[in-house]
């Protein structure tokens, strides 16, 4: 069992439940922490939650969501919107960039079918165009920071439509990934 998120508050805090001991409560936003890698850096692929009841239990959640994908993915989105991403490539924002960045990380970790936060309109749009995908990239260096945005991406980013699904596979295994100068390919270094 895990300490898992069940609801999100406007102040960034998370309502959580620790099923095994029946504990529940509110975890302050500052205590929703990026997990720490063995080298001491924070990782954008995991968030650690400490039991709000103070028992000392801690659960580390993968960006893909583990056993509670929708709520865990939403927790990653909320944290990235409020603080930016631990990787440093995405700043705090109310644009669609934080969500699309989390989506890219989910797909890299667990594959294309794992994302749980699509609206019905997004599902319909993707089904009507199954042979293409959209990437969000930074204008300054073409670094791909997100996938399939749900709205505007702000003045420092742009969206490119990729029509070759083989490029999707390149995107999943290339990190960091960049959009080529011609806007049609995923590459491993800035163009």
N, C-alpha and C positions, 0 to 999 in steps of 0.2 A: 504494500500500500504506500501511498505517497501523500505528501502535503501538496494539495492541488488547488489551483484557482477555480472559483465557482462564480465570481461576480467582480465587476470593476467599478470603482468609485470615481467621481469627477476629480477628486484631489490626487489621483494616481495610485491610491492605495488599492489593495486587492483583498477581497473576501476569500478566505481559504478554509479548507477542511482537511483534517488528518484523520482519514477513515479508521485506521487501525486502533487508535485510542479514543475516537469520538471527539476529538478536539476541533474547535472552529474559532474563527475570529478574523480580525483585520490585520493585514500586514502593511505597514506604512510603505509608501512609494520608495523611500530611501533604502528600505530593507529588501526590495525586490532586486536582487543583485546578479550581474553577469557572473557566470562561473569563471574560475581562474584556471588557466592552463598550467601544465607542469613548469613552464618557463616563467610563470608569474604574471603573464599578461592576461587580460580579460578576453573571453571568447564570445563571439556573437552567435554561437551555435548552442549555447546552454545558459539557462537561468536557474539559480539556486533559490529555493524558498525555505525559510525556517518556520517551523510550526508557530502559529500566532499565540498558542497557549503557553509557550515558554518551556516546553518539555525537552527541547534540544534536538528534536528530530529535524532533519533537513532532507529535502528532495531536490535533485537536479533534473531539470526538464530539458529535453532536446527541442530544438526549434521546430521539428516536425510534429511535436505534440505528444508523442508517446501514447498512453492509454486515454488521454483526454485532448485530442488534437484541436478541436475548435477553441476551447478555452485557453489552452497553452499558446496556440498561435496568436490569439487575440492579446494575450499577455505580452508576447514579444512585440507585436505591433504597437501597443500602448507605450511600452518602455522606449521603443525606438522613436516614436513620435515625441515623447517628452524629453528624452536625453540625447537622442542621436544613437548611432550604433557603436558598439564596442570596437568595431574594426576601424572606426574613424572615417569611413567613406560616406556616411550619411549623417547629416546634421539634424538636430531637432526640427520638426516641421509639421504643419497641418496639411501639407500637400499629399498627394498619393505616393510620394517617394518612399517614406518609411514602410508602408504596407507592401509595396512592390519589392522592396529590398528583403523584407522578411520572407515574402513568397519565393524569391530567388533562392534564399538559403534553405527553405523548406524543400524545394524541388531538388536542390543539390544533395541534400541529406537523404530524403526519402522517396524521391521520384515524382513524376508529373501528376499523379492522381491523388497525392496526399493533401493538397491545399483544401481547407474546409471553409474559408471565409468568403467565397464568391456569392454575389447577389444573383438572383435569377436572370437579370439583364446581362450580367457578365457571362454566365453559363451559355445563354442563348447566343451572344455575340461570338464566343469561341466555337460553338457548335456550327455556326454559319460560316466560319472561316477556319476549317480544321487543318489547313495546310500552311499556316503562317502563325507567327507569334510576335509580340511586341517587347522590346527592351527599352529600359530607361537608361540613358547615358549622360554623363557630365559633358557639357559643351567644351570645357577647357581642355580635356585630355581624352575624351571618348571612353572613359572607364564606365563599364556597365555596372550600375548600382541597383537595378531592379528589373522585374519581369511583370508583364501584363498589368500596367497601372489601372487603377479604378477611377482616375480623375486627372486633374492638372498636376504637372510635375515641377512647377516653379520656373523662374527665369534663368536659372543656371543649368538646367537639364533639358533634354529633348527626348522624344520617343521615336524609335525607328521600327518599322515593320520589316521583319525578316521573312522572306517567302520560301526559303529552303529549310525544311525540317531537319536536314542533316546538320545544320548549324546549331540546332537546339542541343544535340548531343555534344557538340563542341563546347557550348556554353556550360553544360552541366559538369564537364570535367576540367574546365579551365577557370582557375581562380588565382589571381584576378583575371578578368576577361575584358577585352576592349572591342569596340565597334571599329571595323576597318574604315579607311578613308572613303571608300565607295559606299559605305553604309549597308553592305549586303552580307558581310562575313564577320564571324567572331574570331578574334585573334588574341594571342597571349601577351602582346606588348603594344604600347601606344603607337598609333600610326604616325 
